Amino acid sequence: MRLYIAGSAPNSIQAIANLEAICREHLKGIHKLEIVDILEQPQRAMADGVLVTPSLTKVSPLPAANVVGNLNDKNKVLLALGIKGKVA
Amino acid sequence: MNGTKRAIPQPLPKLSTGIEGFDDLSRGGLPRNRTSLIVGGPGAGKTVFALQSLVNGIRRRQEAGIFVAFEEAPRQVIANGATFDWGLAALAKSKLFLLDACLSPTAIQSGEFDLVGMLAMLKAKKQEIGAEWIAFDGIDVLLTLLHDPVAEMREIYRLRDWLADNALTAIVTAKLDNGHSGAPHYGFMQFMADCVIRLERRLEHGVSTHRLGIAKYRGSDFAAGEFPVSFGPSGIEVGAAEPAEIRHEASIERLSSGFERLDAMLGGGLFRGSSTLITGVPGTSKTTLAGKFAEAACRRGERTLFVSFDEGAEPIARNLSSVGIQLKPHVKSGLLRMYSARTETISAEDHLLKIRALIREHRPRCMVIDPLTAIAKAGGLVAARAVANRLIYMIKDERVTVVITALNEGDDPQAESTDLQISSIADTWIHLSYLVRSGERNRALTIVKSRGTWHSNQVRELVLSATGPKLTDVYTAGGEVLMGTLRWEKEAEESARETRRYAEFDHKRRELQSAEAHTGAQIKALQLDLQRQQAELAMYSNDNEVRNTTTSDREEKLRKMRSADPAARAPGAAAAHARRRIAPDPEKKGGNGATQ
């Protein structure tokens, strides 16, 4: 998974916190998370087609998925990541 | 609105959009390093306006630009832009950067997001390509995803601050339907922008027309009001009001109208760069007159444009060839360009643009529009009037000599002025009419006006024949104008009278010649008589002298032979002798003889 954030913008900080909580709860030890700060790596974010921040991309396993926003809606995030079905 | 405010002391720096007409309305373009907002309904031309400004910036001034597409993928934007002559695909590889800002439909939204990341990317891109322009096309699409008016407002603020910090000339477009937007951000966006432009598309008499108006422009004067917009090959063109001051060069060069007689009636022909209006009811040979002008122009080797409405180029050429006007060879040689258009489906504005494009493409020196009144068919008369005026001014600006025909339904030349009201702009106004008399319809030509030149006030008859149209004198008899066969009769009568008069004159001349010869002969006879008499007289006097001389000699001899006293006789004899010589009078001769 890759999370694109923009420095210390409130939504970005919120997203990191939300994602870490989800990982702790549902993906303990089986995930790999990379956090990309667009303020530091704008070219890379552009190359990856990121538009708004924060934005989460599931790189693998396929199918790839995108979630935008501060990830406050946990259910939607789980659904997008394809986790919810397994757990429930 | 600050329409009357003028930034004279320190003019607002502006960047030209290169959009035909708009730079005039906005007195120079969009405010540099500031934000301009373009609002309008779907299909009003917002994207084209934004993209065209960027493209022109690159092509004219090498100003790089970033186009952020929220509504369409860059691929689509490029494909749509390919309908204009921008070379967009090539530009997109160099100085124009298109950012795909369409949120993927598969993306799931969870909670709030912001534009911080995107703006950071754009900043990096701006530094990379040195962008001067940035366009956010359809920003409302993204903002509405926030589902939160407060958040929307916050992002707009963020955008405004970012633009202010980054010294970019920005164009932001947002959808707006009929001047009313449900989106709460609209009011604030207006506030944030220094220049607000409204684009609108509406239907008028079943024809789609576009309008543009500048709603506000901080720190600058601008033309208030709504202006027609049309889409030409180079994108949007705004039908800006003509500059109040007319600056047309006045040429004194004369061009032939194609008719020697008409040229003479106009005092030598039409002025180069002038506009001539030919009015008349249907069938009065307006097209023929215009065609003759076009043919004459081509014969002089001048590039010519023939625009016809509601009649195809082929039929026109064929019809004109039946009266001896040959246009086809000139079309083949490329000198003459014929363009025909239908009028029902396109608005007058679009015709104007098409004609302008044709003028720029063909670069004619002479042109014909036949009939201009046709543009009033679609889209309403008011619009057509404005277009007709602009068209004539535009043609004059291009210094093209134009002949325009206009149809008037009645047979009164004054009726024309109520239609398109172009007669006041035209330099020369020729009116064609029918005169019906004695079961005939004949064409009459009059010059209603011709600025700056002497012109004939006479009515002429226009006669069409296979060898070509020509103008002939009309006869006025008993206060009525005679044409057609009546004119022919009158001509025949006149001709017969002329012949008779000539015969009479000839007869008289011969008579006089004969009398003169007779008198001459008489003089000669008398002279001969005189000579004869003179000769006789001379002969007579000579004879007399000889006889006198002989007589005196004989007397002398006689005296010598008689031995008379010479001293006593000599003086008397000598005196008598002298007297005889001085006056050889026959009467005195007798006297003398008596003294002896």
Chai-1 contact restraints between the chains, C-beta under 6 A:
chainA,res_idxA,chainB,res_idxB,connection_type,confidence,min_distance_angstrom,max_distance_angstrom,comment,restraint_id
A,A6,B,V116,contact,1.0,0.0,6.0,A-B,restraint_1
A,A6,B,G117,contact,1.0,0.0,6.0,A-B,restraint_2
A,A6,B,A120,contact,1.0,0.0,6.0,A-B,restraint_3
A,A9,B,D114,contact,1.0,0.0,6.0,A-B,restraint_4
A,A9,B,V116,contact,1.0,0.0,6.0,A-B,restraint_5
A,N11,B,E112,contact,1.0,0.0,6.0,A-B,restraint_6
A,N11,B,D114,contact,1.0,0.0,6.0,A-B,restraint_7
A,I38,B,G117,contact,1.0,0.0,6.0,A-B,restraint_8
A,I38,B,A120,contact,1.0,0.0,6.0,A-B,restraint_9
A,L39,B,A120,contact,1.0,0.0,6.0,A-B,restraint_10
A,P42,B,A120,contact,1.0,0.0,6.0,A-B,restraint_11
A,P42,B,M121,contact,1.0,0.0,6.0,A-B,restraint_12
A,P42,B,A124,contact,1.0,0.0,6.0,A-B,restraint_13
A,A45,B,M121,contact,1.0,0.0,6.0,A-B,restraint_14
A,M46,B,M121,contact,1.0,0.0,6.0,A-B,restraint_15
A,L51,B,A101,contact,1.0,0.0,6.0,A-B,restraint_16
A,L51,B,M118,contact,1.0,0.0,6.0,A-B,restraint_17
A,V52,B,F113,contact,1.0,0.0,6.0,A-B,restraint_18
A,V52,B,M118,contact,1.0,0.0,6.0,A-B,restraint_19
A,T53,B,V116,contact,1.0,0.0,6.0,A-B,restraint_20
A,T53,B,G117,contact,1.0,0.0,6.0,A-B,restraint_21
A,N66,B,S104,contact,1.0,0.0,6.0,A-B,restraint_22
A,N66,B,A107,contact,1.0,0.0,6.0,A-B,restraint_23
A,V67,B,I108,contact,1.0,0.0,6.0,A-B,restraint_24
A,V67,B,S110,contact,1.0,0.0,6.0,A-B,restraint_25
A,V68,B,A107,contact,1.0,0.0,6.0,A-B,restraint_26
A,V68,B,Q109,contact,1.0,0.0,6.0,A-B,restraint_27
A,V68,B,F113,contact,1.0,0.0,6.0,A-B,restraint_28
A,G69,B,Q109,contact,1.0,0.0,6.0,A-B,restraint_29
A,G69,B,S110,contact,1.0,0.0,6.0,A-B,restraint_30
A,G69,B,G111,contact,1.0,0.0,6.0,A-B,restraint_31
A,G69,B,E112,contact,1.0,0.0,6.0,A-B,restraint_32
A,G69,B,F113,contact,1.0,0.0,6.0,A-B,restraint_33
A,N70,B,G111,contact,1.0,0.0,6.0,A-B,restraint_34
A,N70,B,E112,contact,1.0,0.0,6.0,A-B,restraint_35
A,L71,B,S110,contact,1.0,0.0,6.0,A-B,restraint_36
A,L71,B,G111,contact,1.0,0.0,6.0,A-B,restraint_37
A,N72,B,G111,contact,1.0,0.0,6.0,A-B,restraint_38
A,D73,B,S110,contact,1.0,0.0,6.0,A-B,restraint_39
A,D73,B,G111,contact,1.0,0.0,6.0,A-B,restraint_40
A,K76,B,I108,contact,1.0,0.0,6.0,A-B,restraint_41
A,K76,B,S110,contact,1.0,0.0,6.0,A-B,restraint_42
A,V77,B,S110,contact,1.0,0.0,6.0,A-B,restraint_43
A,A80,B,I108,contact,1.0,0.0,6.0,A-B,restraint_44
